């Protein structure tokens, strides 16, 4: 158990809660509590595992085999999330030429597809890191006018104008050390787009295997330690399942059924519109469920 916060140096042990995971003890990773910093709100799952231990866990397939199999409704949701990420991040990319992009934890590489659609001719190279072999095959089978490469680890790449890290940082051992390695891969004016849960132990019954839990304040302290500039930082979105009012529950049920219908009928504009209504991406500030953080090594 650590005595101080790795992000700001505050007291990490003054407040600790049980780690939300109904199947605790059935994995080689066993987390008992979350230690929360009294200064910046940063949380760390305890016991603490090294990055090598976490990497072995993910590379073994022990986690991926237990993940719920993808379905067309989830895929449509991920496509819409990726579109919004591209729309949010690309205006911060300063290069006027075609850019090199790295997507860490790429999934089906929907970010690549949306950059190609929304910014034609803007991609020069798309590198990605992804554990799922089926998804990797899907990405690599794409025929594009730009280069597509699969990397085994971040250190294999270099010279990126934009790096996506969507729901990655909450799975690492040391955020400062991990981001320091990522920053080495950026061009001097490159941008990192990070999206992570906003202290999701507050509203989820199962956060496994998340190791880190962030607040806006902890991200600002982390930016100071890394010597980077925060171009953008905000909380956003809502979990429809947390709504308690009768009217809201009925409203969400109707929206969900319409969303399922739009996916079955393959009506993309309706999928995007209904998905935004369900998840309320436009709701920003305060106690929202996600954090969006865009950083660069230099001042804009």
Residue pairs with C-beta under 8 A, 6 or more apart in sequence:
1 13
1 35
1 46
1 47
2 12
2 13
2 35
2 44
2 48
3 11
3 12
3 13
4 10
4 11
4 12
5 11
5 12
5 37
5 39
5 40
5 42
5 44
6 12
6 42
6 44
6 174
6 175
6 176
7 37
7 40
7 42
7 175
7 176
7 218
7 221
7 222
7 225
8 37
8 39
8 40
8 42
8 218
8 221
9 39
10 37
10 38
10 39
10 40
11 37
11 38
11 39
12 35
12 36
12 37
12 38
12 42
12 44
13 35
14 38
15 35
15 36
15 38
16 33
16 34
16 35
16 36
16 46
17 33
17 34
17 36
17 201
18 32
18 33
18 34
19 31
19 32
19 33
19 34
19 45
19 46
19 201
19 207
19 208
20 201
20 204
20 205
20 206
20 207
21 31
21 206
21 207
21 208
22 205
22 206
23 206
23 208
24 30
24 31
24 32
24 208
27 57
27 62
27 63
27 208
27 209
28 57
28 62
29 49
29 53
29 54
29 57
29 208
29 209
30 47
31 45
31 46
31 47
31 208
31 209
31 211
32 46
32 47
33 45
33 46
34 43
34 44
34 45
34 46
34 201
34 213
35 43
35 44
35 46
36 42
36 43
36 213
37 43
37 218
40 215
40 217
40 218
40 221
41 199
41 215
41 217
41 218
42 212
42 213
42 214
42 215
42 218
42 221
43 199
43 201
43 212
43 213
43 214
44 211
44 212
44 213
45 210
45 211
45 212
45 213
48 173
48 211
49 57
49 173
49 211
50 173
51 172
51 173
51 174
51 177
51 178
53 173
54 171
54 172
54 173
54 211
57 63
57 209
58 64
58 131
58 171
59 131
63 209
64 131
64 132
72 263
72 264
73 259
73 260
73 263
75 108
76 259
76 262
76 263
76 271
76 275
77 275
77 279
78 107
78 108
78 110
79 110
79 113
79 114
79 271
80 271
80 272
80 275
80 276
81 110
81 166
82 107
82 110
82 111
82 113
82 114
83 110
83 114
83 118
83 272
84 281
85 111
85 114
85 164
85 166
85 193
85 195
86 111
86 114
86 115
86 118
86 119
87 114
87 118
88 193
88 232
88 292
88 294
89 162
89 164
89 191
89 193
89 294
90 115
90 118
90 119
90 122
90 162
92 191
92 231
92 232
92 294
92 296
92 300
93 99
93 161
93 162
93 191
94 161
94 189
94 300
95 161
95 187
95 189
97 124
98 121
98 122
98 123
98 124
98 146
99 122
99 123
99 124
99 161
99 162
100 124
100 125
100 126
100 127
100 159
100 160
100 161
100 162
100 187
101 111
101 112
101 115
101 123
101 125
101 126
101 127
101 160
101 161
101 162
101 163
101 164
102 127
102 128
102 129
102 151
102 154
102 157
102 160
102 162
102 163
102 164
102 185
103 109
103 111
103 112
103 126
103 127
103 128
103 129
103 163
103 164
103 166
104 128
104 129
104 154
104 163
104 164
104 165
104 166
104 168
104 182
105 129
105 130
105 131
105 165
105 166
105 167
105 168
106 112
106 128
106 129
106 130
106 135
106 139
106 164
107 130
107 132
107 135
108 135
108 138
108 139
109 126
109 128
109 130
109 135
109 138
109 139
109 142
111 164
111 166
112 123
112 126
112 128
112 139
112 142
112 144
112 148
115 122
115 123
115 126
116 122
116 123
116 144
123 144
123 146
124 146
124 147
125 146
125 147
125 148
125 149
126 144
126 146
126 147
126 148
126 149
127 148
127 149
127 150
127 151
127 157
127 160
128 136
128 139
128 148
128 149
128 150
128 151
129 150
129 151
129 152
129 153
129 154
130 136
130 139
130 150
136 150
139 148
139 150
140 148
140 150
142 148
151 157
154 181
154 182
154 185
155 181
155 185
157 185
158 184
158 185
159 185
159 187
160 185
160 186
160 187
160 190
161 186
161 187
161 189
161 190
161 191
162 190
162 191
162 192
162 193
163 182
163 185
163 186
163 190
163 191
163 192
163 193
164 193
165 182
165 192
165 193
165 194
165 195
166 193
166 194
166 195
167 195
167 196
167 197
168 194
168 196
169 175
169 178
169 179
169 194
169 196
169 212
169 214
170 196
170 197
170 200
170 210
170 211
170 212
170 213
170 214
171 209
171 210
171 211
171 212
172 178
172 211
172 212
173 211
175 212
175 222
176 222
176 225
176 226
179 192
179 222
179 226
180 226
182 192
183 192
183 226
183 228
183 297
186 192
186 296
186 297
188 297
188 298
189 296
189 298
190 296
190 297
191 231
191 294
191 295
191 296
192 294
192 295
192 296
193 292
193 293
193 294
194 291
194 292
194 293
194 294
194 295
195 290
195 291
195 292
195 293
196 214
196 290
196 291
196 293
197 204
197 207
197 210
197 213
197 214
197 289
197 290
197 291
198 214
198 215
198 235
198 287
198 288
198 289
198 290
198 291
199 213
199 214
199 215
200 207
200 210
200 213
200 289
201 207
201 210
201 213
203 239
203 242
203 289
207 213
214 291
215 291
216 233
216 234
216 235
216 291
219 230
219 233
219 291
219 293
220 230
220 233
223 229
223 230
223 295
226 295
227 297
228 295
228 296
228 297
229 295
229 296
229 297
229 298
229 299
229 300
230 293
230 294
230 295
231 294
231 295
231 296
231 300
232 292
232 293
232 294
233 291
233 292
233 293
233 294
234 284
234 285
234 291
234 292
235 284
235 285
235 286
235 287
235 288
235 289
235 290
235 291
235 292
236 281
236 282
236 283
236 284
236 285
236 288
236 289
236 290
236 291
236 292
237 279
237 280
237 281
237 283
237 288
237 289
237 290
238 279
238 280
238 283
238 288
238 289
239 279
239 289
240 252
240 255
240 256
240 278
240 279
243 249
243 252
252 278
255 274
255 277
255 278
256 278
258 270
258 274
259 271
259 274
259 275
259 278
262 270
262 271
262 274
263 271
276 282
